[in-house]
Amino acid sequence: MSENLFDILERGIADPEATAIETPAGERIRYADLVARTGRMANALVSLGVAPGDRVAAQVEKSVEAIVLYLATVRAGGVFLPLNTGYTPAEIDYFVGDARPRVFACDPARADALAPIAEAAGARLMTLDGDGRGSLADAADAAAPAFATVPRQADDLAALLYTSGTTGRSKGAMLTHGNLVSNTLALREAWHYSAEDVLIHALPIFHTHGLFVATNVTLFSGASMIFLPRFDVDRIFEAMTRATVLMGVPTFYVRLLQDDRLTAENTKGMRLFISGSAPLLAETHREWQARTGHAILERYGMTETNMNASNPYDGERIAGTVGLPLPGVEIIVTDPETGTELPRDEIGMIEVRGPNVFSGYWQMPEKTAAELRANGFFITGDLGKIDQRGYVHIVGRGKDLIITGGYNVYPKEIEAELDALPGVTESAVIGLPHRDFGEGVTAVLVGPAPPSEPEILAALEGRLARFKLPKRVVVVDELPRNTMGKVQKNLLRERFKDLYE
C-alpha cells in the first residue's frame, strides 16, 4: 500500500462534504474540492515536467492555492520546497541553485528579478499571487481533476526545508513522507484533535509550523481551518467566536494581551491555544491564564524534526518548559564533548530520535554525519535539561552558550531574571569578545523605562552567581527577529561586537 502522505490523507477523509478551508471572503473549500483541486494542480505539474523525486520550489504569498500546490507536489511524487517570502533574489539564488527544482513558483511581481535565477538552475518559472492567480493557477484550471496519486514509500522524500542559516550556509533538511505523517498523527493524538475542531490559521506557510503542524494536523483530523492571510488582531477576535484552536508564535499572544477584548468570555469557545517557534515568556503564560482561564500549550520542534515535545493536553502545562516527548519520540540530554547521556536536571545537548527525525541534509553528507548519529539520534544544537518529572527545558542554542572566565553561562537563566524586572519588556543575553574574560556577558534590553545598569546589577546581586552578572547593559528599541519570531542573536553579536574594546 502506498505511503504517500496524500494517499494516507485521502484514505482518512470521512466526510468529503465537510469544510476543509474557509477564507476571509467566505469561500468554503470542501474536502472533495481540495482533492479535485490538488488533482488539477498535480496534472499541471506533471505537464511541466515534474517526475517523482523532482523538487518544486515556491516563494509565494499565503493562499489556498499555495496549500494546493504543496499537496499536489507530494501527490505527484515531487518534493516540496517552500521559501520565505522575505528572501531577496540573492538569497533565492543560493536555494534554487542548490536544490535545482524542476518548477519554481513565485509571485508575479518578482518574476522578472527571479527569471535569470530559475533559468540558471534549469527550473521552469511559473507565477502564483496572493489571490491564487497566475500562470500556474491557469495551468491547473486547464487540467483534469482526476489524478492517480504516485505511490511513495515512507522513506521517500516529501519536502526539502532550508534551515534559517543564522551561521554559515543554510542546510536543506530532507523530510520524508514517513516523517511528516508520523508527526502529524502524534500531534493529533497529543492535542486531542478531531473533526469538530476549527483552527485559526494565521501563520505563514513557508515554515514547519504553519505548513506541516497547522495544516497537516487539521486536514488529517477532518477538521477545518479559518485561513487568514496573516496575523490580524481584529480577525483573530472575530474568528474566536466560531473557532476552537489557535496556533501561534509568542508574538501573537503578546499582541493579543495588549487588547482589552481578550477576556474569559471572548475565549470561552476556544479549546486550545498552542505556542511554538520561539520561547514563550513565563510572564506571558501567566498573564494569559489570568486573563482567559486558558493555559497556553507550549511545544518544541525544529526544521529537521518537526515537533519533538509538547506540554500535556491533560496535565500540568508548566511555564518555561516545552513539556514531554511526543508519542514515539525519544529525547535525551548528553555531554556536548563526549556524547555521554547525562542524568536528570543536568544541562547538556538535547538529542532526539524517532520517526519524525529527518533523513539528512541535502547534498551535505559530512554535515549529516556530524549531526545525525549512527544510532539515530539527532544532535539538535539546543542546550537543555530534563527535570525529575520528565519535562524538557530549553536553556539556549549551543552557539549561544557564553564561556566567560572559564565558566559556562546559559543566557536563558539570566533573561528570565531580567524579564521579571519592572520596566523591562524583554531581553536577550549574548556573549561578546572580552580581552580579560574571553566573552563578556552582555544584556540587551527592550522596555519603556528599563532600570539603569547599576540598578540591574543591584537587583540581580544574590540571585545569580557573580560570573553570570552582565558586564554591560544596552537598551534598544526592539530585538531583531526572524519571520517566526526568534531573536536573531547573531545580529546582536555583530552589532555590539566592539562594545568591550
Buried (B, 14 or more C-beta within 10 A) or exposed (E): EBBBBBBBBBEEBEEBEBBBBBBEEEEEBBBBBBBBBBBBBBBBBBEBEBEBEBBBBBBBBBBBBBBBBBBBBBBBBBBBBBBBBEBEBEBBBBBBEBBBBBBBBBBBEBBEEBBEBBEEBEBBBBBBBBEBBBBBBBBBEEBEBEBEBBEBEBEBBBBBBBBBBBEEEBBBBBBBBBBBBBBBBBBBEBBEBEEEBBBBBBBBBBBBBBBBBBBBBBBBBBBBBBBBBEBEBEBBBBBBEEBBBBBBBBBBBBBBBEEEEBEEEBBEEBBBBBBBBBBBBBBBBEBBBEBBEBBBBBBBBBBBBBBBBBBBBEEEBBBBBBBBBBEBBBBBBBEBEEBEEBEEEEBBBBBBBBBBBBBBBBEBEEBBEEBBBEEEBBBBBBBBBBEEEEBBBBBBBBEBBBEBEEBEBBBBBBBBBBBBBEEBBBBBBBBBBBEEBBBBBBBBBBBEEBBEBEBBBEBBEEEBEEBBBBBBBBBBEEBBBBBBBBBBBBBBBEBBEEBBE
